[in-house]
């Protein structure tokens, strides 16, 4: 079809140029007594024609590219809406949104921060995901993004400035980010404040390892997504998690299992200074591991990882079955914490998780985990 259009344009332009050349030749013949030197009358005109066609090709290519990008982004937004439409637990909604953004909207890092109202007893919600060689997500409540309190503080300031969207083409050329030690997945960055009743309650962040990746098409779709998140925060405010009630034991179904799939969950813990020594004791981690292990079955296991964390291995568990399993682990941890009394009251659980398909490198997943699960505990 494009070739046919080019041929029509070519024919019409050549007809105009040919007619113009003939008219010019007739005029010269009438006014000049001697025959003119024989030259190619169309050489300059053909160059003009070629420039016109090249411009046409460039414009058509740009329009086609923008159209394809817009369709892809809108399709990604539709998949996000479809994946969360039956959910009522806000933590689970946030995790699903981050996973879909990494999958469909071209980001290599996505962070979603939603802070609880001051009068609420709910913890603030941080969900972060990274996609390099492997995709890895984590959820936590400590005020850090990519393990950096400085980055979190800057995002708070930007979100409070009032702009609908802040796009940064290259963070290394932005003076206010000089104090932040970014991993390789952060070069271009877009920050979308999430507002409820004109008050900033958090932000949606996307980044990529290349500069100037996020264009107007991206930000237009992301603004819609930020508005959806704000609306869902209002709808789900005060609703308790129902993940655990939905799954009394480890789910077992054809859709949830695959012998060539391995899901992993990495758990680490943070606390106030007064009980930090408690978490540094391996005996405490073993005590926590006990009730968590009772949520497992079959070939599933929970191991001490890197001296300060616990690694849960869930062979055969696909990504779709992970949310209720995370709910079970959270409930088991809360039960252990309640039994410890006042000394454990400030301990909080952070979860990171991913699914490895057949042939994928688990080492890559754990490398991504090391980026996502840094907690800046201090001395």
Secondary structure, 3 states (H helix, E strand, C coil): CHHHHHHHHHHHHHHHHHHHHHHHHHHHHHHCCCCCCCCCCCHHHHHHHHHHHHHHHHHHHHHHHHHHHHHHHHHHHHHHHHHHCCCCCHHHHHHHHHHHHHHHCCCCEEEEEECCCCCCCCCCEEEEEEECCCEEEEEECCCCECCEHHHHHHHHHHHHCCCCCEEECCHHHCHHHCCCCCCCCCCEEEEEEEEECCEEEEEEEEEECCCCCCCHHHHHHHHHHHHHHHHHHHHHCCCCCCHHHHCCCCCCCCCCEEEEEEEEEEEEEECCHHHHHHHHCHHHHHHHHHHHHCCCCCCCEEEEECCCEEEEEEEEECHHHHHHHHHHHHHHHHHHHHHHHHHHCCCEEEEEEEEECCCCCHHHHHHHHHHHCCCCCCC
